[in-house]
């Protein structure tokens, strides 16, 4: 799995945790081990520009996903998943910090960035949360992945409650 994490934000983040949880998510979703992913960490100004350009919405957001080859998790009967370029995930630590502080179960910026990384990967894989049933599926899977990764890391506590909309 080729995963690049590029921090352009000027904020110190746990890049290794972002890399590790992205790798864990892709393995759990049975994405081909030679697939590629890019994670870019940006400041609020850069995120706001992307948010306006691509979503026509004002202000910075927490995470954006830009799929490339539209890879999907393989069906249960598929032996070999296809490989390709998953795309880019863009994270904003300043928004993540605020969301972590405002969440019902307060948590750190890095914990929020981990959650957002999983969220971004799931979007790259075709998951969405526009409809109630889609939201339940995506957020349930997101929580299971974060909890599974945290358990493997020996971290205590359940995953932070989703703060992305």
C-alpha positions in Angstrom: 0.0 0.0 0.0 1.5 3.3 -1.0 0.2 6.1 1.3 1.7 9.6 1.3 1.0 12.0 4.1 1.9 15.6 3.3 1.5 18.2 6.1 1.2 21.7 4.6 -0.8 23.1 7.5 1.9 24.5 9.7 0.2 22.6 12.6 2.0 19.6 14.2 -0.1 16.5 13.7 0.5 12.8 14.3 1.3 11.8 10.7 2.2 8.3 11.7 -1.2 7.7 13.2 -2.9 9.1 10.0 -0.8 6.8 7.9 -1.4 3.8 10.2 -5.2 4.2 10.4 -5.4 4.8 6.6 -3.5 1.6 6.0 -5.6 -0.3 8.5 -8.8 1.0 6.9 -7.7 0.0 3.4 -6.7 -3.5 4.6 -10.0 -4.0 6.4 -11.9 -2.9 3.3 -9.8 -5.4 1.3 -8.3 -2.8 -1.1 -5.5 -4.1 -3.2 -2.1 -3.8 -1.4 -0.6 -2.0 -4.4 -3.2 0.7 -4.5 -2.2 4.3 -3.8 -3.6 7.0 -1.5 -2.6 10.6 -0.8 -3.4 12.5 2.4 -2.8 16.2 2.5 -3.1 18.3 5.7 -3.9 21.9 5.0 -4.6 25.2 6.9 -8.1 26.7 7.1 -7.4 29.2 4.2 -6.5 26.4 1.8 -9.4 24.2 3.0 -11.8 27.1 2.5 -10.6 27.6 -1.1 -11.1 23.9 -1.8 -14.5 23.9 -0.1 -15.7 26.9 -2.2 -14.1 25.6 -5.5 -15.5 22.0 -5.3 -18.6 22.2 -3.1 -19.6 25.9 -3.6 -19.9 26.2 0.2 -18.3 29.0 2.3 -15.8 28.4 5.1 -13.4 25.7 5.8 -14.5 22.1 6.3 -13.0 19.2 8.2 -12.3 16.7 5.4 -12.7 16.5 1.6 -12.2 13.4 -0.6 -11.2 13.4 -4.2 -11.5 9.9 -5.8 -9.4 8.9 -8.8 -10.0 5.4 -10.0 -13.3 4.9 -8.1 -12.1 1.7 -6.4 -14.7 -0.2 -4.4 -14.3 -2.9 -1.8 -14.4 -6.3 -3.6 -17.4 -8.5 -3.4 -17.1 -11.4 -0.9 -16.6 -13.9 -3.8 -13.9 -11.9 -5.5 -10.5 -13.3 -4.8 -8.3 -10.4 -6.0 -9.4 -6.8 -5.6 -8.4 -4.4 -8.4 -5.5 -2.1 -7.8 -5.4 1.6 -8.6 -5.2 5.2 -7.4 -7.7 5.7 -4.6 -7.3 9.5 -4.7 -6.7 12.3 -2.2 -8.0 13.0 1.2 -7.6 16.6 2.5 -7.7 17.2 6.2 -7.8 20.5 8.2 -6.4 20.2 11.7 -7.8 23.5 12.9 -11.3 22.4 12.1 -10.6 19.0 13.6 -9.4 20.6 16.8 -12.5 22.6 17.2 -14.8 19.7 16.4 -12.9 17.5 19.0 -13.4 20.1 21.6 -17.1 20.6 20.8 -18.0 16.9 20.6 -20.2 15.4 23.3 -17.2 13.1 24.1 -14.4 15.6 23.9 -11.3 14.3 22.2 -8.0 15.5 20.8 -7.3 17.0 17.4 -5.3 13.9 16.5 -8.2 11.6 17.5 -10.5 13.6 15.3 -8.0 13.5 12.4 -7.9 9.7 12.7 -11.7 9.6 12.5 -11.7 12.0 9.6 -9.1 9.9 7.8 -11.3 6.8 8.0 -14.3 9.0 6.9 -12.3 10.3 3.9 -11.2 6.8 2.9 -14.8 5.5 3.0 -15.9 8.4 0.8 -13.1 7.4 -1.7 -14.6 3.9 -1.7 -18.0 5.1 -2.6 -19.7 5.4 0.8 -21.9 8.4 1.5 -24.2 9.7 4.2 -26.8 11.7 2.3 -29.7 9.3 3.1 -30.4 8.0 6.6 -29.7 4.3 5.6 -26.4 5.3 4.0 -25.5 7.4 7.0 -26.1 4.5 9.4 -24.0 2.1 7.2 -21.1 4.5 6.8 -21.0 5.8 10.3 -21.3 2.3 11.7 -18.5 1.1 9.5 -16.4 4.1 10.4 -16.9 3.5 14.2 -16.0 -0.2 13.8 -12.8 0.6 11.9 -11.7 3.3 14.4 -12.5 1.0 17.3 -10.7 -1.9 15.7 -7.6 0.2 15.0 -7.6 1.7 18.5 -7.9 -1.8 20.0 -4.9 -3.0 18.0 -2.9 0.0 19.1 -3.8 -0.7 22.7 -5.6 2.6 23.1 -8.5 2.8 25.5 -12.0 4.0 24.9 -14.4 3.9 22.0 -14.0 5.9 18.9 -15.1 9.5 19.1 -18.6 10.2 18.1 -18.8 11.2 14.4 -18.7 15.0 14.2 -18.7 15.2 10.4 -21.9 16.0 8.6 
